Amino acid sequence: MNRYPLWKYLLIAILLAIGFFYTVPNFFGESPAVQVSPLKPTAKIDPALLGRVEQALSKGGFKSEGLMQDQSGIKARFGDTETQLKAKELLQAELGKEYGVALNLLSRSPQWLASIGALPMYLGLDLRGGVHFLLQVDMKAAVDKKIDTTVGDIRGTLRDKKIQYSGVTREKDSVVVRFRDKDTQTKGVAEIEKALPDLDLRAQDDADFRVVARLKLEAVNRTQDSALQQNITTLRNRVNELGVAEPIIQQQGADRVVVQLPGVQDTARAKDILGRTATLEVRMVEAHASDPAGRNYDPQKLDQAVKGQVPFGTELHYAQREGGKEALLLSKQIVITGERLTDASPGFDSTSNTPVVNVTVDGQGARVIQQVTREGVKRRMAIMLIDRGVPEVLTAPVIQSELGARFQISGFKTTTETKDLSLLLRAGALAAPMTIIEERTVGPSLGKENIEIGFKSMWYGFAAIAVFMIAYYMLFGAFSVIALGCNLLFLIALLSMLQATLTLPGIAAIALALGMAIDANVLINERVREELRNGNTPQAAIYAGYDRAWGTILDSNVTTLIAGIALFAFGSGPVKGFAVVHCLGILTSMFSAVMLSRALVNLWYGSRRKLDGVSIGQVWKPPEATPAKSS
């Protein structure tokens, strides 16, 4: 009656083993480390950089406890914070401005645990300290910018097709184009629809032969989403300057961005970096080393520039290549700036099916590009990013033909390169203004205090529950406490698997989950007591207690789960983090309180054929009524 099949015990054992291995990394603690990551998009994380870091540390007499390379950079582990700080200063001086050197904390858990994905949870801002910003993106400004760009695009399209028009003006959220006659209006509408598919055109039969152009709803949504993603990319690029090891920059809602910088205490400097602007420039290449015959350039110019004699009207720059750096002699004359760039997206060439970047500029930029490229076919055109006053050549493609408002940048091997470059081209400046609507600073000492208070409250609560359950329900109470401990094991393991960020509300949700988990065991134990009071045998009471309490446990947990899902759906920030831990805690508690505790009871009592009683505390029975005596 009260025996589990073997597969259930095996399932529980496997889940306990998995929970143990994924929970353990959270108890090894953290060691101070230094993280080296590239600040420039052209700089790479490769074994050569790992060798430079190792050589610099060896030269300075620093012995690291381990060096590792991953996607975020090179990380060196040290035994104490004093060595960590000195190593940071040394590496910053040795590597220069191309790389950012940040302080970090790495888990001390063994490498074999990390190899199976057993990693500790991240600590949130309120537990580690740092600064928090909530920024509001001005979506209306992004759409206004798109409409202003559309005015120039329409003028350029009509001018290129030699269609005469009386004027192109913006009126609120629409663009009005006036023509001289009906035929010209018809031709203009056809060409505008072909060149600008994002516009909804309405021809008016009036004296001015007007055409009212408005952005389609999907184009407005795409513009707003692109502006938000571009701003996030721009912020992520800028945060690198702060040397933050694990920044959190993510979208919140439709028009907000959360920026959390753990370990940063200088709010003024962080605000200055986040509000910084960067620009893009397009210039013509006057000479480069890979020109085979010097057909389009004067080869002596580059030699003179490398030797220090830069010709008048030019500048010497270097572009990053696979084999190293390539010297480029660029004209000081700027073709266009990033203000003319309206869009950049990754794609594929229609003929060769190779990865390319599709670039779109506004009407005025298109006319300039058209004139310059017409005269510069087979020459190279450099695209530069000027950030913090430091210019950097992102790419210098060869002009294959005359270009216009839309052109392609080719020469890439993978789609990852085109995606990164398209983001960089859009990330020169913010796509739409942002305002800081919330900011707060958490000190590291307060974060440490939050950790101590949070975990103390959780362990004290667990201890109090354990004492009460064992004192009141005896052996069944001990089984309930073991199930409660396994519930905590499963919950922490799940959060570690998801690589969740543990915050103070998350610790509160764990403490709440413990209290709610024991409630199910109280219902079961009381139901078993009730069955014993009704005169059932111990085995029958155990079976009925678990079976009949399941419906009540399911109902109560489902209603609480609905509340948690509502918190997750409509909440934000700490509320959403609390909801995630709360919902996971409900799921783990239902498994541990019912299936795992019953497995323990079945192991202890299920094999006994004759059972006189169970250790579940005092079972109170109502006194039997004495029959009344007849007179």
Residue, then its C-alpha position, 0 to 999 in steps of 0.5 A: m500500500n505504501r511502497y514506491p516503485l523503484w523508478k520513483y526512488l531512482l528519479i528522486a535520487i537523480l534529482l537530488a544529485i543534480g540539485f547538489f552539484y548545481t547548488v554546491p558552487n554557491f558555497f565555495g565563495e569568491s576570489p578577487a580577480v582582474q578582467v581584461s576586455p577590449l575597449k575598441p571593437t576591432a581589438k580581439i580576445d585571443p590566445a595572443l592577448l592571454g599571452r600578453v597578460e601572462q607575460a605582464l604579470s610574470k614581469g611584474g612579479f605577480k603570481s596568479e592562481g589561474l588565468m582563463q579566457d572566455q567571451s567577455g575577456i581574460k580573467a586572472r585570479f589572485g589570492d587577496t585584494e591587495t595583489q588584485l589592485k596592484a595587478k590591475e595598475l600594472l596591466q592597465a599600464e602594460l596594455g594601454k588604452e585599447y583594453g579595459v582592466a576591471l576588478n572582478l570576483l570569480s567563484r572558487s568552485p572547481q573547474w570540473l563543476a564549471s565544465i558541466g555548467a554548475l555555476p553560482m548565482y550572480l549577486g544583484l546590485d543591492l548585494r554587491g553595491g554600485v549604481h542603478f539608473l532607469l532611463q526613459v527613451d524619447m520615442k517621439a523624437a526617434v519618430d520625428k527624426k525618421i520623418d525629417t529624414t523622409v523629407g530629404d529622401i522624397r526630395g532626393t528621389l524626385r530629383d533623381k527621377k527628374i520629376q518636377y514638384s512644387g514643394v516638400t514640407r512636413e506638417k505635424d506627423s506627415v510629409v506633404v508633397r505638392f506637384r504641378d499637374k495630375d500626371t506628375q503627381t501620378k508619376g511621383v507617387a509611383e516612384i516614391e512608393k517604389a523607393l520608400p515602401d515604409l510610407d503610406l501615400r494618399a493623393q489629394d485631388d485639389a489645386d496643389f495636387r498634394v500627396v500626403a505621406r505618413l509612416k506606416l504603423e509597422a514602420v513606426n514600431r520598427t523605428q522605435d524598436s531600432a532606436l531602443q536597441q541602438n541606444i542599448t548598444t551605445l550604452r553598452n559600448r560606453v560602459n566599457e570605459l568605466g571598467v565594470a566587470e559585469p554591467i547589466i544593461q537591458q530593456q524594461g518595458a517598451d521605452r525604458v532601459v535599466v543600467q546597473l553598474p556593480g562596483v561603481q560608486d562615482t555616480a557623477r562619472a557614470k552619468d557623464i559616460l552614459g550621456r557622452t556622444a560619439t560621431l561617425e565620419v566617412r573619408m576617402v583613402e589617399a594611399h594604402a599598403s595593399d594597393p598593388a600597382g599604385r594605380n589610384y594612389d601615389p605610393q610615395k605618400l604612404d611611405q612619407a607618412v609612415k616616416g613622419q612626414v604626413p602630406f598636407g591635407t591628409e592624416l595617417h591612421y591604422a585599420q585592424r586586419e587579421g594579419g595585424k594593422e594596415a596603414l591608411l592615409l586618409s583625406k582630412q576632408i569629410v565626405i559625410t558624418g554619422e548625422r546623415l546615416t539613418d540605418a545600417s543592417p546586416g544582410f546578404d549580397s543578391t549576386s554572390n550571397t556573401p555577408v554585407v552591411n546595408v547602409t542608408v543615408d538621408g537625402q543630402g548624404a545620398r547626393v554627396i555619396q553619389q557625387v564622390t563615389r562616381e568619381g572614386v570607383k575602385r578607390r577605398m572609402a574609410i568609415m571612422l568612429i570618433d569616440r572620446g576624441v580618438p578616431e578609429v577606422l572600422t572598415a575601408p571597403v573598395i568602391q565598386s560602383e556609384l552609390g546613392a542613398r543605399f549602399q553595401i559594405s562588403g568584404f566580410k567572412t561571417t554574419t557575426e561581423t556584419k551584425d557587429l558592424s551594423l550595430l557599431l555604425r548605428a551606435g556612434a550616437l544615441a538614436a533618441p534622447m534619454t532622460i534619467i528618471e531614477e537613480r540610486t547608489v548602493g555602497p559595498s558595505l551596505g551590500k555585504e550587510n544585506i547579504e548577512i541580514g538576508f541569509k540570517s533571516m532565512w536560516y533562523g526561519f528554517a531552524a525555527i520551523a525545524v524545531f517546531m515540526i520535530a517537537y510537534y510531529m516527532l518523526f513525521g516532523a523530521f521527515s518534513v524538515i528533510a523534505l524542506g531542506c531538499n526543497l531549498l536545495f532544488l530551488i537554489a539549484l534551479l536559480s543557479m541553472l538559470q544563472a539568475t541574479l540574486t537580490l534582496p527581494g529574491i532572498a525574501a522570496i526564498a524565505l517565504a517559499l520555506g514557510m509556504a513549503i512546510d504548510a503542505n507538510v502540516l496539512i498532510n500530517e494533520r490529515v494522517r492524525e485525523e485518519l488515525r483518530n477515526g480508527n484507521t490502521p497506521q498504513a491506511a492512515i498514511y495512504a489516506g493522509y497523503d491522498r486526501a491532502w493532495g487536492t487541498i495542497l494543489d488548490s492552495n499552491v495553484t492560487t498562489l502561483i497565479a498571484g506570482i505569475a501576475l506579479f511577474a507579468f505586471g511588475s518590474g525590477p525587484v518585483k519581477g525578481f521576487a515573482v520568479v523566485h516565488c513561482l519556482g519555490i512553489l513548484t519545488s515545494m509541491f514536489s518535495a513536500v508531497m513526493l519526497s516526504r512520502a518517499l521517506v515515510n514509505l522507506w521507513y514504514g512501508s515495508r512493515r506488514k504489521l504496524d502498531g503505530v507511527s511517530i506523529g506526535q500525540v493523536w488526540k481522540p475525543p472521549e466516548a460518550t457514556p450512555a444515559k441510565s434509564s430510570 
